[in-house]
């Protein structure tokens, strides 16, 4: 099956910083040679000018790798277990059709959902958009599972996910 080589650096997403989108990810890898080239590209992204500028240093950032089987995604996105803009305590979900690289690169505007836990313990979801990527049932599943992860880790999380063609939810990175 095709592979994805994803970057993962120590402190990449910490209380002080979020390097989201600064390190490279290489998708749709089919050969060992392409996997090695993808790994080299991801590691080299720790020495990019955008990383130096964001980190405020000329010291390269060490980049680890995660190699994953590609999910044949019908939709993908990010989930913030607590609104990163601080507007309120909503879970924020952003989704695009297909792979999430279009979202994290800023190439397309995502469908956005805000999800709240009601006083009765149920989920209430709202979207600003015409919904054609996700439906309320899937949004509530993403919210429930991500909320459980945040409780387990004891802090808000920034999670990447994908839905395959059978609408199975895959958690890709936290």
C-alpha angles and dihedrals in degrees: 000000000000116000137216122214109206129188121234122179130185109259090011091137109022136141089268101042146013116204089187111159095005098097121064128251121192119205138185095039114171107168136049089241091054090048091055091046090048091050091051091050092050093048091047090054087074086069097049123125091240090057092047091050095047094044092046092228141092091224113110116243114235110241125203124197136233116195114200138173108253116253111225089233125200087180137006139177152132132284124202110197089207123029103264091208089060094233091136141315095289124136106238120211125186121189140183133181115262122357123005095234089090089057101045092045091052092237093131136028109246130224105253129211131184115203127193134187108237124222087256092057095253126120124255117194132192131183132196091205142066099264119232102135103052136019129211094262093056092042090053091048091052090047094049096047095043091048089054090052091051091051091048093050094039096229142069114280139209106213134184119211142171136202116216124215090275090053093251110155118234122190108214107176142352 
